[in-house]
Amino acid sequence: MTNKLTIRSAKPSDRALLLEIWLASVRATHTFLSEQEIQELLPLVEEQALPALELWVLLSGEEIIGFAGLADNNLEALFLHPSHFGKGGGKMLVNHARQLKGSLVVDVNEQNPEAIKFYKSVGFEVVGRSETDSGGRPYPILHMKEVIQEK
């Protein structure tokens, strides 16, 4: 029997677990980053990114298995624990963010093809590209926005 997936607002006490999920997810999906680069990003995520975002957690039963971070309509973070990839949780978080913010935008590492495929599958399209990430590192970023369906 699988647990029901639910979403709730993150609590300050969730932060350590969200960081663990971020780390596991990044290690599984951001294979272009070295472990040293991941460790360099860790304090930035912990001390700057997570506190600045409107965070929503995805639960399977009582267990936090993923989260989304929003800044206005920008989906700044969407991370699931790797053991929960491909089970509908990411789509559920995107839909929750849409209900809160309307049409969304997201930036995705070009070297993360599974993320690009996921975002395209939930209605996003590439609208631009930057040669470097926000930290100036040589990891191209694809800027994506939702395709508005005409009715």
C-alpha positions in Angstrom: 0.0 0.0 0.0 1.3 3.4 -0.9 0.9 6.4 1.3 -1.2 9.3 0.1 0.8 12.3 -1.1 -0.1 15.7 0.4 1.5 19.2 0.4 1.8 21.6 3.3 3.7 24.8 4.0 7.2 24.2 5.2 8.1 24.7 8.9 11.4 26.0 10.2 12.0 22.6 11.7 11.8 21.0 8.2 15.0 22.8 7.0 17.5 20.2 7.9 15.5 17.5 6.1 15.0 19.7 3.1 18.7 20.2 2.9 19.2 16.4 3.0 16.6 16.0 0.2 18.3 18.7 -1.9 21.7 17.0 -1.4 20.4 13.5 -2.4 18.5 14.9 -5.4 21.4 17.0 -6.7 23.8 14.1 -6.4 21.4 12.0 -8.4 20.6 14.6 -11.1 23.3 17.1 -11.4 26.0 14.7 -12.5 27.9 17.5 -14.2 28.8 18.9 -10.7 31.7 17.5 -8.8 31.3 16.6 -5.1 33.5 19.6 -4.2 31.1 21.9 -6.1 28.1 20.4 -4.4 29.7 20.9 -1.0 30.5 24.6 -2.0 26.8 25.1 -2.9 25.5 23.5 0.3 26.0 26.5 2.7 24.5 28.8 0.0 21.4 26.7 -0.2 21.1 26.3 3.6 21.9 29.9 4.5 20.6 31.9 1.6 18.3 30.0 -0.8 16.0 28.1 1.5 15.4 31.0 3.9 14.5 33.3 1.0 11.9 31.1 -0.6 8.3 30.3 0.0 8.7 26.6 0.7 6.1 23.8 0.3 6.8 20.2 1.3 5.5 17.1 -0.3 4.7 14.3 2.1 4.1 10.6 1.7 2.1 9.8 4.7 4.0 11.8 7.4 7.4 11.6 5.6 8.7 14.6 3.8 9.9 13.3 0.3 10.3 16.6 -1.6 9.8 20.3 -1.7 9.2 23.3 -4.0 10.6 26.8 -3.4 8.9 29.8 -4.9 9.8 33.5 -5.4 6.7 35.1 -6.8 5.9 33.0 -9.9 9.4 31.7 -10.3 9.8 28.1 -9.4 13.3 28.4 -7.9 13.5 24.9 -6.4 11.9 21.6 -7.0 13.6 18.6 -5.4 12.4 15.1 -4.6 14.3 12.4 -2.8 15.6 10.1 -5.6 13.6 7.1 -4.3 10.5 9.1 -5.2 11.4 10.1 -8.7 8.8 9.4 -11.4 5.8 8.8 -9.0 3.9 12.0 -9.6 5.2 14.1 -6.7 7.0 16.6 -8.9 3.9 17.2 -11.0 1.8 17.6 -7.9 4.2 20.3 -6.6 4.2 22.1 -9.9 0.4 22.1 -10.0 0.3 23.3 -6.4 2.6 26.2 -7.3 0.4 27.0 -10.3 -2.7 27.2 -8.1 -0.8 29.7 -5.8 1.0 31.8 -8.4 -0.6 31.3 -11.8 1.7 30.9 -14.8 5.2 29.9 -13.7 8.7 30.3 -14.9 11.7 28.1 -14.1 15.4 28.1 -14.8 16.9 24.6 -15.5 20.5 23.5 -15.9 21.0 22.5 -19.6 23.1 19.6 -18.4 20.1 18.1 -16.5 18.2 16.5 -19.4 15.7 14.7 -17.1 14.6 18.0 -15.6 14.2 19.5 -19.0 12.1 16.5 -20.1 10.0 16.8 -16.9 9.3 20.5 -17.3 8.3 20.1 -20.9 6.0 17.2 -19.9 4.2 19.5 -17.5 3.7 22.4 -20.0 6.9 24.5 -20.0 8.9 25.5 -23.1 12.4 27.0 -23.4 12.3 30.7 -24.0 15.9 31.6 -23.5 19.4 30.5 -22.5 22.3 31.8 -20.5 25.9 30.6 -20.9 26.5 30.5 -17.1 24.5 29.8 -14.0 23.6 32.6 -11.5 26.9 32.2 -9.8 28.8 32.7 -13.0 29.9 29.1 -13.3 30.1 27.5 -16.8 26.8 25.6 -16.5 24.3 26.9 -19.1 20.8 27.6 -17.9 17.7 27.2 -19.9 14.9 29.7 -19.1 11.5 28.1 -19.4 8.0 29.4 -19.0 4.6 27.8 -19.2 2.9 27.4 -22.5 -0.4 29.1 -22.3 -3.1 27.0 -23.9 -5.6 28.9 -25.9 -9.2 28.0 -25.1 
